[in-house]
Amino acid sequence: MTVPHDFQYLAGRRSDRTNEQVIGQEELLAAARRRLERGGGVLLHGPAGIGKSTVLRALAAEYAGKSRTVLRCSATESESHLPFLAIADLLAPVLDRVADRLPAAQRTALEAALTGHGDTVLQPDGHHGLALRLAVLAAFRALAAQGPVLLVADDLQWLDRASTELLGFAARRINGSRVRMLCALRTGSPGGLDVGTCLRGLPHDSEALRVAPLQRAQISVLLARRGHRSLPRSTVRAIGAASDGNPMFALELGRALAESPTPPRPGEPLPVPTSLSALLLGRLDRLPAETRRTLLVAAAGARPTLALLHAAGRPDAEADVERACALGVLVADPENRTVRFTHPLVPSALYAAADGPERRAVHTALSRVAFDPIERARHLALATAGADPEVAARLSEAAGLARDRGAPSVAAALGLLAARHAPEASPRSPTAHSPDTHRLRAAEDALTAGETDLARDIAHDVLGRATGAAERVRAWMVVIDSAGQAMAEVDAALPQALADAGDDPRLLGLVHHQLAWQALLVEGDSRRAHEEAARAARLAAAGRDRRTELLALAFQAHMEVLRGHPDAPATIARALDAPQDEAVACDPNGAGAVHCRWMLMGDRLDEARSTVTALLRGARRRGMVEAEVQYLRLLAETELRSGHCGRALDLAREALRLARDTGIGEAAAGALAALAEAAGGDPARAGELAEEAVRTAERDGDQIFLARALAALGQVRLAAGDPADAVRVLRGVRTLEAGVGMDDPAGGRWHGDLAEALVRTGETAEARRLVEETRVRAARLDREGVLAVLDRAEALALAAEGDPDGAEHLLGRSRDRLARLGRRLSEGRTLLALAEVRNAAGRNGAAPLEEAARLFRRCRALPWLRRAEAVAHAAHAAPAPAGDGRDRTGATALEGLAAMERQVAGLVMEGATNREIAGRLFVSVKTVEATLTRVYRKLGIRSRVDIVRLTAGRAGG
């Protein structure tokens, strides 16, 4: 067996470990495996740096262990003129294994090609050329006769022409043999090979697969694996945008930024290392100098058009654009007269290659002719050196305009530019226009945009210099807000902020609002959190800070909601009173969010949906990323309660992607995504997400969302058929919520699931106590949805205790309540429970089971539909009564047993344990044991093994 040394090493590793190096290409790998398993070939294609070779190596390592022979070649541009080089790389190592099987003429031709001697090397198309073609084909067939062959060819675009022709000739004639081809082709170069041409040179049953760019989260993983974990999230996002998902470009940018002593200034592109500049700009050397200047103007402009290029002093813009398009650098839209670069790094590389005077000249020209006032202000700033109050004022106005347009990230960049040009505070330049004032507003804009690391860095920069109380307290607020749910990390900031606030009620209101959050998230003390929020509202009102007053009232209302306080509706109304601050209206912690949560807890699903949809629209319009994550999550929860599982799953996944991208609300988004996956997606993925949410909340020290994440984990465990673990986890939630003071059972909605899990593990007494305790609170707060689920749990307890009539009555009441509330998924669960209770009692559960399956299909609740199908299968498989059951087989062996006894015996035959039987029949383990004792006595046997023997016709004794 011939395997080059690098593949010998990789072949010895497990394939899943090999694929740890391949990020974000799961679908591609799966498609390639499917094709290779059937034979034929795979052609991976994409632009330079996209990861073709990485995927190629992973697949080659995986299939090397399944192949008798592995042949490999990898061409380079500098060697592409050497004829037969690729054929030599492939066949020279195995020539001794095939030479004796070739006719003399073919062997001579092949040896001449491989050694570079003889006329056949120079004349591949003559008579000897035919012999050479046949020799290559015969060599592949000879190797295939010895066992499977894997042929790996990277960089097909550089293969010499003679080798390409020979490989194509052979490949088209080895269909159905044991030769697989795994190739990679670089695309995107002008005049290069196209995919169709290369595919015709592979076996007919081959497939071309495009290597897709990585998503932003995958770029983050890639950078972290290569040692760039310290890069801020905002920088990683910038790398993702600049690289356009190209992993090689992203790694080079990450390395350049990690090695750079100073990060790029706001408004400037990322630094492009020399290695990338040469790759991106090498083709531009063929362009005239004037054309390159036109391209520099286009690179500096945010949205270049031909009109803009003309106005900026480029009279031959059309001709310059045409030349750049011919080289594949630009793409023009003749209809709209716009131009764009083929890759976002090209303008960055052009800009980085220009010197300072060239850049300033371009920005000066664009500052006079740019159509957008924000762009004019940005170009003016980049064309100006040193402090200039007029430029700073223009930038501040532009930042306000960007804010109004819902572009807080742009506003933050403009604010930092304004700080750079603003003069230090003086009698002629008041504090309101000082550099630190601009910086703090930029930090607040960065928070809005979800760029928490940038906001924190700006705030710490201000704290290092500022002496004024207002500036310092504002900076502390940014530091604390940037910590998100991980407030334990900034505990030390609050006493310092309180000291800086002095006796100013406006500043004290800000600090006490944060103290309320600390009391809740870090200390888990909802009573003190409520007191601090009320104090913050009073202080803010005294200081005429309406924004902080509204947020503090909303937080006060939130605490009253959690605690089941009767004043909650009145406080929500106060927080919603006019005058309202437009930014607070859709703030993730504002009254709108609390009101939406209140409606969800009361199962007012239609009202909640319309409210949260409006809030989400407002958050997106203003570019409020944290609010967008929150409202996506709330909307997903609303849809999940309504039984729209597919819609809920899409929204939950979107919220989780955004949360991970920004580092905002990851635990909450992960917990909700876990519930959505368990209801309508992948149950295994649900478990992973729930565990990840728990770890994230524990890392952040967030007591509230730790309880939510654990509740999600417990509910996922119950849905997955693991009631014992569900009990363990949900008992922990009960302890956490009791410690925090959360009294409203509609907050986490885990009580019914814990009770059901307790029944399934045989702890019906504890389940009944929990139901009664929770029912008192739910009835006091008029929580119909909670009461309906408690009815279902109590019904299961009654069934386990041998009262199927009482169980059916409660299940009917539960179903009616849930149907009135529009909670179709939970209604389906109740119908499923009714079917199981009827089956366990020997009654016909087919009708409720069919209705449950119909609801699950309508909800797109596929995991629950599969469970309903499993219940139906178990009911059909249960043995029927027939005779006294002794010394008989299969259907007649269990004659004379009661319905419950037949059910238990049937599950024993399937190999179920006593605990599993208890869970499936809604009885305790003790009930199963007692039932089995009666079965043994009636059948005259002594063990579970004897029951199994009966099904095979071998009675025990």
Disulfide bonds with the S-S distance in Angstrom:
none
